[in-house]
């Protein structure tokens, strides 16, 4: 399986820095973690791709009546069931 080196905070392109701050704020609020998760960190190379995925995440995972943590748990269970390597 190929890997993507996660950039250190000071290496993140300027175009992605504000979005990284917003994502970290959300992850701290929802999950209680201070670090940017690897899935987001791997997208910092391509700020426009990261932004598109952030908007998709906001539409599917952050809105609605089902709590975000429950949605994440369902997504994780589906990944395990499908033998996802990530």
KAJO-V367818 format. One record per residue. N is the residue number from 1. RES is the residue in one small letter. OMEGA is omega in whole degrees, -180 to 180 (NA if undefined). Layout:
# KAJO-V367818
n=(N & N)
res=(RES & RES)
omega=(OMEGA & OMEGA)
This chain:
# KAJO-V367818
n=(1 & 2 & 3 & 4 & 5 & 6 & 7 & 8 & 9 & 10 & 11 & 12 & 13 & 14 & 15 & 16 & 17 & 18 & 19 & 20 & 21 & 22 & 23 & 24 & 25 & 26 & 27 & 28 & 29 & 30 & 31 & 32 & 33 & 34 & 35 & 36 & 37 & 38 & 39 & 40 & 41 & 42 & 43 & 44 & 45 & 46 & 47 & 48 & 49 & 50 & 51 & 52 & 53 & 54 & 55 & 56 & 57 & 58 & 59 & 60 & 61 & 62 & 63 & 64 & 65 & 66 & 67 & 68 & 69 & 70 & 71 & 72 & 73 & 74 & 75 & 76 & 77 & 78 & 79 & 80 & 81 & 82 & 83 & 84 & 85 & 86)
res=(x & x & x & x & x & x & x & x & x & x & x & x & x & x & x & x & x & x & x & x & x & x & x & x & x & x & x & x & x & x & x & x & x & x & x & x & x & x & x & x & x & x & x & x & x & x & x & x & x & x & x & x & x & x & x & x & x & x & x & x & x & x & x & x & x & x & x & x & x & x & x & x & x & x & x & x & x & x & x & x & x & x & x & x & x & x)
omega=(179 & -180 & 177 & 178 & 178 & -179 & 170 & -177 & -179 & 178 & -178 & 179 & -179 & -178 & -178 & -171 & -180 & 179 & 177 & 178 & -180 & -180 & 179 & 177 & 179 & -179 & 176 & -178 & -174 & -172 & 180 & 180 & -178 & -175 & 174 & -179 & -176 & -179 & 177 & -180 & 180 & -179 & -176 & 176 & -175 & -174 & -180 & 176 & 178 & -180 & 179 & 179 & 176 & 179 & 177 & 179 & 179 & -178 & -173 & -171 & -172 & -178 & 178 & -175 & -179 & -179 & -180 & -179 & 177 & 178 & 179 & 179 & 177 & 179 & 178 & 179 & 178 & 179 & 179 & 179 & -179 & -180 & 177 & -179 & -177 & NA)
